Amino acid sequence: MAEPEKQANGDLGETEEKTEDPILSVREKEILEARAKKVGAIRQACASHDVEALIRYATSEGGLLEDELRQIGWPILLRCDEFHHDLDPAYSPELPRHAEEDQVELDVNRSFVYYPKNAPVEELQTKKKELSNLITKVLREFPMLCYFQGYHDIVQVLLLVLGEKKALPAVAQISLFRIRDYMLPSLSPAVKHLHLIPAIIETTDPELRHHLGNIQPFFALAATLTLYAHDIQEYSNIARLFDFLLAREPVVAIYLFAAMILSRKKELLEIPEDEPEMLHFTLSKLPNPLDLDGHILRATQLFEDHPPESLPLGAWKNIPWCSVLKTSRDRYSNFTVKDAVYLFNKQSQQIRNEERKQQALSFLWKHRRPLGSIALAIMVGAASIYIRKKGLDTSIWSYIGRIQKTLHSWI
């Protein structure tokens, strides 16, 4: 059947070949030429340490294109060369074990689930050993950092792209200067980050914000906490996304999730408002298919149109001054490792103060009645001493009695 059909079409088939193949080859040639031109430009930006140009290429369509370029570009974006002046990251087995190394090993054993694909068992075991080494080295060097489940997802991306040697300063740098808030003793700072999401939705699409009602933004925790490495299963996608995230300030990762929500407005509006569980479930999943370049473009525009300082609901005001989101707003600030440790300790102290305040308020509320009686007794006792000293006890006792009865009735 195929041969007669081809003969029947005859000249038409030949005409299609003559008209379509050259068009396709020209299009492919243009794509290849554009790619080659971008590769050359990225190499030039890396060679000259032109950070502004590198940021433009990392955030444009396709990002830094390939791992060979990322191996040069990511350390520049993360300022790893500056980092070496502050810290010698050489591993010393003499450093004390970190308190959470047992959990690290449990998570490392569950790593490399989605990529690299079809890797031999021996290669995966080697990668897991390298991953464990990287995490252990950084945690032992900075024992105040608290490991969180999902941290290994971030580190494994850096390991696969950069290799163990180059990844070490990158892991330390990203821990101190990009995800520092997530490595504090409490997840409360991460929750404050999440509350930027409804503020972004509020200022850009009040209708969608109203539809989502009072749903708390905890649905975004896993994605933002791990820089999306826990949720994205394609290696090419997560490597390309890291181009963008490492090129921009940390708060942009929050804008990215908001952009994904806004892109799903139609889908979300079709879910009834009185089904918050279904809304929460839908919001917790990344869009599928994932138009990564489209979401990056929308997130960039959102950030430019509605910077964090302009957001409603007091969301930005609630972020502490020492948070990595605020200290990283100036791209040209030259924070050292000592600065990062200082800011970490300041925020840890703020967390402890907030927890004590909350505990005190809870205690006062729980014991408000007996405490009221104690306060009343102290107040009356002090008044009695004062009255006796002044010689007013004979004429005023009846008046004090009435005040005491009134206060008791209030309590």
C-alpha positions as CSV (number, residue, x, y, z in Angstrom):
1,M,0.0,0.0,0.0
2,A,2.8,2.4,0.9
3,E,4.5,2.3,-2.6
4,P,1.4,2.8,-4.7
5,E,0.3,5.7,-2.4
6,K,3.7,7.3,-2.9
7,Q,3.4,6.9,-6.6
8,A,-0.1,8.3,-6.6
9,N,1.1,11.4,-4.8
10,G,4.0,11.5,-7.2
11,D,5.1,15.1,-7.7
12,L,3.2,16.3,-4.7
13,G,5.4,14.3,-2.4
14,E,8.5,15.6,-4.1
15,T,7.2,19.1,-3.9
16,E,6.7,18.8,-0.2
17,E,10.2,17.5,0.3
18,K,11.6,20.4,-1.7
19,T,9.6,23.0,0.1
20,E,9.6,21.7,3.7
21,D,13.1,20.3,4.2
22,P,14.9,23.5,3.3
23,I,12.6,25.4,5.7
24,L,13.3,23.0,8.5
25,S,17.0,23.0,7.9
26,V,17.1,26.8,7.9
27,R,15.1,26.9,11.2
28,E,17.4,24.3,12.8
29,K,20.4,26.2,11.5
30,E,19.1,29.4,13.1
31,I,18.5,27.7,16.4
32,L,22.0,26.2,16.4
33,E,23.6,29.5,15.4
34,A,21.7,31.3,18.2
35,R,22.7,28.7,20.7
36,A,26.3,28.8,19.6
37,K,26.3,32.6,19.9
38,K,24.8,32.4,23.4
39,V,27.4,29.8,24.4
40,G,30.2,32.1,23.3
41,A,28.7,35.0,25.1
42,I,28.3,33.0,28.3
43,R,31.9,31.9,28.1
44,Q,33.0,35.5,27.6
45,A,31.0,36.7,30.5
46,C,32.5,34.0,32.7
47,A,36.0,34.8,31.5
48,S,35.6,38.5,32.3
49,H,33.6,37.9,35.5
50,D,30.9,40.1,34.0
51,V,28.3,39.2,36.7
52,E,25.5,41.4,35.2
53,A,25.8,39.7,31.8
54,L,25.9,36.3,33.4
55,I,22.7,37.1,35.3
56,R,21.0,38.1,32.1
57,Y,22.0,34.8,30.4
58,A,21.0,32.7,33.4
59,T,17.5,34.3,33.6
60,S,16.9,34.3,29.8
61,E,15.3,31.4,27.9
62,G,17.2,28.2,28.3
63,G,19.4,29.6,31.1
64,L,23.1,28.7,30.9
65,L,22.3,25.9,28.5
66,E,24.6,23.1,29.6
67,D,26.5,21.8,32.6
68,E,29.9,22.6,31.2
69,L,29.0,26.3,31.3
70,R,27.3,25.9,34.7
71,Q,30.5,24.6,36.1
72,I,32.1,27.9,35.3
73,G,29.1,30.2,35.9
74,W,27.5,28.9,39.1
75,P,30.6,29.5,41.3
76,I,30.8,33.1,39.9
77,L,27.1,33.7,40.7
78,L,27.6,32.3,44.2
79,R,30.9,34.2,44.7
80,C,32.8,31.1,45.6
81,D,36.1,32.8,44.8
82,E,35.4,35.4,47.5
83,F,34.3,32.7,49.9
84,H,37.7,31.0,49.8
85,H,39.2,34.1,51.2
86,D,37.1,33.7,54.4
87,L,37.0,30.0,54.8
88,D,39.3,27.0,54.2
89,P,36.6,24.3,53.5
90,A,39.1,21.4,53.7
91,Y,37.5,18.6,55.5
92,S,39.0,17.7,58.9
93,P,37.9,14.4,60.5
94,E,38.9,15.9,63.9
95,L,35.9,18.3,63.9
96,P,33.2,17.0,66.2
97,R,30.2,15.2,64.7
98,H,27.2,17.3,64.0
99,A,24.1,16.4,66.1
100,E,22.1,15.5,63.0
101,E,24.5,13.4,61.0
102,D,22.3,10.3,61.6
103,Q,19.4,11.9,59.8
104,V,21.8,13.0,57.0
105,E,22.7,9.4,56.4
106,L,19.0,8.3,56.3
107,D,18.3,11.0,53.7
108,V,21.4,10.3,51.7
109,N,20.3,6.7,51.4
110,R,17.1,7.9,49.8
111,S,18.8,10.3,47.3
112,F,19.2,10.2,43.6
113,V,15.7,8.8,43.0
114,Y,14.9,10.7,39.7
115,Y,18.4,11.4,38.4
116,P,20.9,10.5,37.1
117,K,18.8,8.1,35.1
118,N,19.9,4.5,34.4
119,A,23.1,5.0,36.4
120,P,24.9,1.8,37.5
121,V,24.6,0.9,41.1
122,E,28.3,1.5,41.7
123,E,28.1,5.0,40.4
124,L,25.1,5.8,42.6
125,Q,26.9,4.5,45.7
126,T,29.8,6.7,44.8
127,K,27.5,9.7,44.4
128,K,25.9,9.0,47.7
129,K,29.2,8.8,49.5
130,E,30.2,12.2,47.9
131,L,26.8,13.7,48.9
132,S,27.3,12.5,52.5
133,N,30.8,14.0,52.6
134,L,29.6,17.4,51.3
135,I,26.8,17.7,53.8
136,T,28.9,16.5,56.7
137,K,31.8,18.8,55.9
138,V,29.6,21.9,55.8
139,L,27.7,21.0,58.9
140,R,30.8,20.2,60.9
141,E,32.4,23.4,59.7
142,F,29.3,25.4,60.8
143,P,27.8,23.4,63.6
144,M,25.2,26.1,64.4
145,L,23.5,25.2,61.1
146,C,20.5,22.9,61.6
147,Y,20.0,20.2,58.9
148,F,16.5,19.9,57.5
149,Q,15.0,17.1,55.4
150,G,15.3,18.2,51.8
151,Y,18.6,19.9,52.2
152,H,20.2,16.9,50.6
153,D,18.0,17.5,47.5
154,I,19.6,20.9,47.0
155,V,23.1,19.6,47.6
156,Q,22.7,16.7,45.1
157,V,21.9,19.2,42.3
158,L,25.1,21.1,43.1
159,L,27.1,17.8,43.3
160,L,25.8,16.5,39.9
161,V,26.6,19.8,38.1
162,L,29.8,20.9,39.8
163,G,31.4,17.7,41.0
164,E,32.4,17.1,44.6
165,K,35.4,19.5,44.7
166,K,33.7,22.5,43.2
167,A,30.5,21.8,45.0
168,L,31.9,22.1,48.5
169,P,32.4,25.9,48.5
170,A,29.1,26.2,46.6
171,V,27.2,24.2,49.3
172,A,28.7,26.3,52.1
173,Q,28.0,29.5,50.2
174,I,24.3,28.6,49.5
175,S,23.8,27.5,53.1
176,L,25.1,30.7,54.6
177,F,23.9,33.3,52.1
178,R,20.8,31.9,50.4
179,I,19.0,29.3,52.6
180,R,20.3,30.4,55.9
181,D,16.8,31.1,57.3
182,Y,15.9,27.4,56.6
183,M,18.8,26.2,58.7
184,L,17.8,27.9,61.9
185,P,16.6,26.0,65.0
186,S,12.9,26.6,64.0
187,L,10.9,26.6,60.8
188,S,9.1,29.8,61.9
189,P,11.2,32.0,59.6
190,A,10.3,29.8,56.6
191,V,6.7,30.2,57.5
192,K,7.1,34.0,57.4
193,H,8.6,33.6,53.9
194,L,5.5,31.7,52.8
195,H,3.2,34.5,53.9
196,L,4.6,36.6,51.1
197,I,2.8,34.4,48.6
198,P,-0.8,35.5,49.6
199,A,0.4,39.1,49.7
200,I,1.7,38.8,46.1
201,I,-1.6,37.2,45.0
202,E,-3.5,39.9,46.8
203,T,-1.8,42.7,45.0
204,T,-1.9,41.1,41.6
205,D,-5.2,39.2,41.5
206,P,-7.7,40.0,44.3
207,E,-10.3,37.7,42.7
208,L,-8.1,34.7,43.0
209,R,-6.9,35.7,46.5
210,H,-10.5,35.9,47.6
211,H,-11.3,32.5,46.1
212,L,-8.4,30.9,48.1
213,G,-9.8,32.4,51.2
214,N,-8.0,31.7,54.5
215,I,-5.9,28.7,53.2
216,Q,-2.5,29.0,54.8
217,P,0.4,28.9,52.4
218,F,2.0,25.8,53.9
219,F,1.3,24.1,50.6
220,A,4.5,25.8,49.2
221,L,6.8,24.7,52.0
222,A,8.4,21.6,50.4
223,A,9.0,23.4,47.1
224,T,10.5,26.6,48.5
225,L,12.4,25.0,51.3
226,T,14.3,22.8,48.8
227,L,14.5,25.4,46.0
228,Y,12.2,23.1,44.1
229,A,14.7,20.2,44.0
230,H,12.3,18.0,45.9
231,D,9.5,18.5,43.5
232,I,11.1,18.7,40.0
233,Q,11.9,15.3,38.7
234,E,13.7,16.1,35.4
235,Y,17.4,16.9,35.8
236,S,17.4,19.3,32.8
237,N,14.6,21.3,34.5
238,I,16.1,21.6,37.9
239,A,19.5,22.5,36.5
240,R,18.0,25.2,34.4
241,L,15.9,26.4,37.3
242,F,19.0,26.7,39.5
243,D,20.5,29.0,36.8
244,F,17.7,31.4,37.6
245,L,17.6,31.0,41.3
246,L,21.3,31.4,41.8
247,A,21.3,34.4,39.6
248,R,18.6,36.2,41.6
249,E,18.2,37.2,45.2
250,P,16.6,34.5,47.5
251,V,13.2,36.1,47.7
252,V,12.6,35.5,44.0
253,A,12.0,31.8,44.8
254,I,8.9,32.9,46.6
255,Y,7.8,35.0,43.7
256,L,8.2,31.9,41.4
257,F,5.7,29.9,43.4
258,A,3.3,32.8,43.3
259,A,3.7,33.0,39.5
260,M,2.9,29.3,39.3
261,I,-0.3,29.9,41.3
262,L,-1.4,32.8,39.1
263,S,-0.8,30.7,36.0
264,R,-3.4,28.2,37.3
265,K,-6.1,30.6,38.0
266,K,-8.7,29.0,35.7
267,E,-8.0,25.5,37.3
268,L,-8.2,26.9,40.8
269,L,-11.4,28.9,40.2
270,E,-13.1,25.7,39.1
271,I,-12.6,24.1,42.5
272,P,-15.4,25.3,44.9
273,E,-14.4,27.6,47.7
274,D,-16.0,25.2,50.2
275,E,-13.5,22.5,49.3
276,P,-10.3,24.0,50.9
277,E,-8.7,20.5,51.2
278,M,-8.9,20.1,47.4
279,L,-7.6,23.6,46.9
280,H,-4.7,22.9,49.3
281,F,-3.9,19.7,47.5
282,T,-3.9,21.3,44.1
283,L,-1.7,24.2,45.3
284,S,0.8,21.8,46.8
285,K,1.6,20.3,43.3
286,L,3.6,22.1,40.7
287,P,1.9,22.7,37.4
288,N,2.0,19.8,34.9
289,P,3.3,20.3,32.3
290,L,5.8,22.6,33.7
291,D,6.4,25.6,31.5
292,L,9.6,26.5,33.3
293,D,10.8,29.4,31.1
294,G,7.3,30.8,31.1
295,H,7.1,30.7,34.9
296,I,10.5,32.3,35.3
297,L,9.5,35.1,33.0
298,R,6.3,35.7,35.0
299,A,8.2,35.6,38.3
300,T,10.7,38.1,37.1
301,Q,7.9,40.5,36.0
302,L,6.0,40.0,39.2
303,F,9.2,40.9,41.2
304,E,9.8,44.0,39.1
305,D,6.2,45.2,39.3
306,H,5.6,44.4,42.9
307,P,8.9,44.4,44.9
308,P,8.8,42.9,48.4
309,E,8.7,46.3,50.1
310,S,5.5,47.2,48.3
311,L,3.5,44.1,49.3
312,P,0.3,44.5,51.4
313,L,-0.8,42.6,54.6
314,G,2.4,43.6,56.4
315,A,4.1,40.5,54.9
316,W,7.5,42.1,54.3
317,K,7.4,44.0,57.6
318,N,7.1,40.7,59.5
319,I,10.4,39.4,58.0
320,P,13.2,40.1,60.5
321,W,15.9,42.6,59.5
322,C,18.6,39.8,59.8
323,S,16.7,37.4,57.6
324,V,18.5,36.3,54.4
325,L,15.6,37.7,52.4
326,K,16.4,41.3,53.6
327,T,20.2,41.1,53.9
328,S,20.4,39.8,50.3
329,R,18.3,42.6,48.7
330,D,21.4,44.6,47.8
331,R,23.1,42.4,45.2
332,Y,26.4,44.2,45.7
333,S,26.7,43.9,49.5
334,N,29.9,42.1,50.4
335,F,28.9,40.0,53.4
336,T,31.6,37.7,54.8
337,V,31.3,34.4,56.5
338,K,31.6,36.1,59.9
339,D,28.7,38.4,58.9
340,A,26.6,35.4,58.0
341,V,27.3,33.7,61.3
342,Y,26.5,36.9,63.1
343,L,23.2,37.3,61.3
344,F,22.4,33.7,61.9
345,N,23.0,34.1,65.7
346,K,20.9,37.3,65.8
347,Q,18.0,35.6,64.1
348,S,18.3,32.6,66.4
349,Q,18.1,34.9,69.4
350,Q,15.0,36.6,67.9
351,I,13.4,33.1,67.5
352,R,14.2,32.3,71.2
353,N,12.7,35.7,72.3
354,E,9.6,35.1,70.3
355,E,9.2,31.6,71.7
356,R,9.6,32.9,75.3
357,K,7.1,35.7,74.7
358,Q,4.6,33.2,73.3
359,Q,5.1,30.9,76.2
360,A,4.7,33.8,78.7
361,L,1.5,34.9,77.0
362,S,0.1,31.4,76.9
363,F,0.9,31.0,80.6
364,L,-0.7,34.3,81.5
365,W,-3.8,33.4,79.6
366,K,-4.1,29.9,81.1
367,H,-3.6,31.2,84.6
368,R,-5.4,34.6,84.2
369,R,-7.8,34.1,87.1
370,P,-5.4,32.9,89.9
371,L,-2.9,35.5,88.7
372,G,-5.5,38.2,88.9
373,S,-6.2,37.2,92.5
374,I,-2.4,37.3,93.3
375,A,-2.0,40.7,91.7
376,L,-5.0,42.0,93.7
377,A,-3.6,40.7,97.0
378,I,-0.2,42.4,96.2
379,M,-1.9,45.6,95.3
380,V,-4.1,45.6,98.4
381,G,-1.1,44.8,100.6
382,A,0.9,47.6,99.2
383,A,-2.0,50.0,99.7
384,S,-2.4,48.9,103.3
385,I,1.3,49.6,104.1
386,Y,1.0,53.0,102.5
387,I,-2.2,53.9,104.4
388,R,-0.8,52.8,107.8
389,K,2.4,54.9,107.2
390,K,0.2,57.9,106.4
391,G,-2.1,57.3,109.3
392,L,-5.2,57.0,107.1
393,D,-6.2,53.5,108.1
394,T,-9.3,54.4,110.2
395,S,-11.2,56.5,107.7
396,I,-10.4,54.7,104.5
397,W,-10.8,51.0,105.3
398,S,-14.5,51.0,104.3
399,Y,-13.6,52.5,101.0
400,I,-10.8,50.0,100.4
401,G,-13.3,47.2,101.1
402,R,-15.6,48.4,98.4
403,I,-12.8,48.7,95.9
404,Q,-11.7,45.1,96.8
405,K,-15.2,43.7,96.3
406,T,-15.5,45.5,92.9
407,L,-12.2,44.2,91.7
408,H,-13.2,40.6,92.7
409,S,-16.3,40.9,90.7
410,W,-14.3,41.9,87.6
411,I,-12.0,38.9,88.0
